[in-house]
């Protein structure tokens, strides 16, 4: 059921609650809020476009999608999204999910840094791509009405997200030059992140 503010209610299944605990422990406050916003933006977008999706799966993927940037889970060689995907698979199996469902969470996290996929092809990956590209780089602002945006930011403020995220991204790019993060930085990512309209 939607909350009275119009924002989606966060899932409360055992797996969802456990994912929030993991994200809260390992993510900075700014990164945690980004992860929750990524869920909220995705659900908002899905509602507007009539996209059916697996709510629990999407929530878990959104909460864990950037854990590969954190020091405990940063891989010395794998791109951060692949490291986060592996964590999501382990998490899903430990939460009692079938391996195929855990693999879906892994795929969604990896795919959010790959070429765009359509909602018809993979709803959850599409939602995470749209949500994170808006929250990180300000893409598709027309999809997120000002009133909704204000409500989301009031509840889950950006804090110092842009500065933190840019530092993580540039660190990933320097250490993993063949990664998607490196390609993003090389194609103007610093400017897009620094000039985000939500940080104006």
C-alpha positions in Angstrom: 0.0 0.0 0.0 1.4 3.5 -0.8 2.3 5.8 2.0 0.2 8.9 2.6 2.9 11.1 1.1 2.5 9.3 -2.2 5.9 7.7 -2.0 6.1 3.9 -2.2 6.3 2.0 1.1 9.6 0.1 1.5 9.1 -3.6 1.3 9.1 -5.4 4.7 9.7 -9.1 3.7 12.5 -10.9 5.7 14.9 -10.5 2.7 14.0 -6.8 2.3 14.6 -6.2 6.0 17.9 -8.0 5.9 19.0 -6.1 2.9 18.3 -2.8 4.6 20.4 -4.0 7.6 23.3 -4.9 5.3 23.2 -1.6 3.4 22.8 0.4 6.7 25.9 -1.3 8.2 28.2 -1.0 5.2 27.1 2.1 3.3 27.8 5.7 4.3 24.7 7.7 5.1 24.9 9.4 1.7 25.3 6.1 -0.1 22.5 4.4 1.9 20.1 7.3 1.0 21.2 7.0 -2.7 20.4 3.3 -2.6 16.9 3.9 -1.1 16.2 6.7 -3.5 17.1 4.4 -6.4 14.4 2.1 -5.2 11.9 5.0 -4.8 12.7 6.6 -8.2 12.4 3.2 -9.9 9.0 2.5 -8.4 7.8 6.0 -9.2 8.9 5.6 -12.8 7.3 2.1 -13.0 4.0 3.4 -11.8 4.0 6.2 -14.3 4.7 3.8 -17.2 2.7 0.8 -16.1 5.7 -1.4 -15.7 5.2 -4.6 -13.8 8.1 -5.7 -11.7 9.2 -7.9 -8.8 9.1 -5.4 -5.9 11.2 -7.4 -3.4 13.9 -8.3 -6.0 14.1 -4.7 -7.2 14.4 -3.4 -3.6 17.2 -5.8 -2.7 19.1 -5.0 -5.9 18.7 -1.3 -5.3 19.9 -1.5 -1.7 23.0 -3.6 -2.6 23.9 -2.2 -6.0 26.7 0.0 -4.8 28.1 -2.2 -2.0 31.1 -3.0 -4.3 32.2 0.6 -3.8 32.6 0.1 0.0 35.9 -0.9 1.5 34.8 -4.3 2.9 33.5 -5.4 -0.5 35.7 -3.6 -3.0 37.4 -6.0 -5.3 41.0 -5.4 -6.3 40.3 -6.5 -9.9 36.5 -6.7 -10.5 34.4 -3.7 -11.4 32.4 -2.6 -8.5 29.1 -3.7 -10.0 30.4 -7.2 -10.5 31.6 -7.3 -6.9 28.3 -6.0 -5.7 26.5 -8.6 -7.8 28.5 -11.4 -6.2 27.5 -10.1 -2.8 23.9 -10.0 -3.9 24.0 -13.6 -5.0 25.5 -14.7 -1.7 23.0 -12.6 0.2 20.0 -14.0 -1.8 21.0 -17.6 -1.2 21.7 -16.9 2.5 18.2 -15.3 2.7 16.7 -18.6 1.4 16.1 -17.6 -2.2 16.5 -20.2 -4.9 19.8 -19.8 -6.7 18.0 -18.6 -9.8 16.4 -15.7 -7.9 19.7 -14.8 -6.3 21.2 -14.8 -9.8 18.6 -12.4 -10.9 19.6 -9.9 -8.2 23.2 -10.3 -9.3 22.3 -9.7 -13.0 20.2 -6.6 -12.2 23.2 -5.0 -10.3 25.7 -5.8 -13.0 23.3 -4.7 -15.8 22.8 -1.2 -14.2 26.3 -0.3 -15.5 25.9 -1.8 -18.9 24.0 -0.8 -22.1 20.4 0.2 -21.6 17.8 -2.6 -21.5 14.1 -2.1 -22.2 11.4 -2.7 -19.6 10.0 -5.4 -21.8 13.4 -7.2 -21.9 14.2 -6.9 -18.1 12.0 -4.7 -16.0 14.1 -4.7 -12.8 17.3 -3.9 -14.7 15.6 -1.2 -16.7 14.3 0.4 -13.5 17.7 0.4 -11.8 19.3 1.9 -14.9 16.8 4.7 -15.1 16.8 5.4 -11.3 20.5 5.4 -10.8 21.2 7.4 -14.0 18.8 10.1 -12.7 20.1 10.1 -9.1 23.8 10.1 -10.1 23.9 12.0 -13.4 20.6 13.8 -13.7 19.4 12.0 -16.7 15.7 12.0 -17.7 14.6 14.8 -15.3 11.3 15.0 -17.1 10.3 11.6 -15.6 10.4 12.9 -12.0 7.9 15.7 -11.2 9.1 18.4 -8.9 6.6 17.6 -6.1 7.7 14.0 -6.0 11.4 14.9 -6.1 10.9 17.3 -3.2 9.2 14.6 -1.1 11.9 12.1 -1.9 14.7 14.5 -1.0 13.0 15.6 2.2 12.8 12.0 3.3 16.1 10.7 1.9 18.4 13.8 1.6 21.5 13.7 -0.7 23.9 14.8 2.0 27.4 14.8 0.5 26.5 12.1 -2.1 27.9 13.8 -5.2 31.3 14.4 -3.6 31.5 10.9 -2.1 30.3 9.1 -5.2 32.7 11.0 -7.6 35.6 10.1 -5.4 34.6 6.4 -5.4 34.0 6.5 -9.2 37.3 8.1 -10.0 39.1 5.7 -7.7 37.5 2.8 -9.5 38.4 4.3 -12.8 42.1 4.7 -11.8 42.5 1.2 -10.5 40.2 -0.6 -13.1 40.8 1.2 -16.4 38.7 -1.2 -18.5 35.7 -0.9 -16.2 32.4 0.9 -16.9 33.2 3.4 -14.2 36.4 4.3 -16.1 34.4 4.7 -19.4 31.9 6.9 -17.6 34.6 9.1 -16.1 36.4 9.3 -19.4 33.2 10.5 -21.2 32.4 13.4 -18.9 31.2 11.7 -15.8 32.8 14.2 -13.5 30.9 17.1 -15.0 27.6 15.2 -15.1 27.9 14.2 -11.4 29.1 17.6 -10.3 26.4 19.5 -12.2 23.5 17.4 -11.0 20.4 19.6 -10.8 19.4 18.1 -7.4 22.6 19.5 -5.9 22.2 23.0 -7.3 
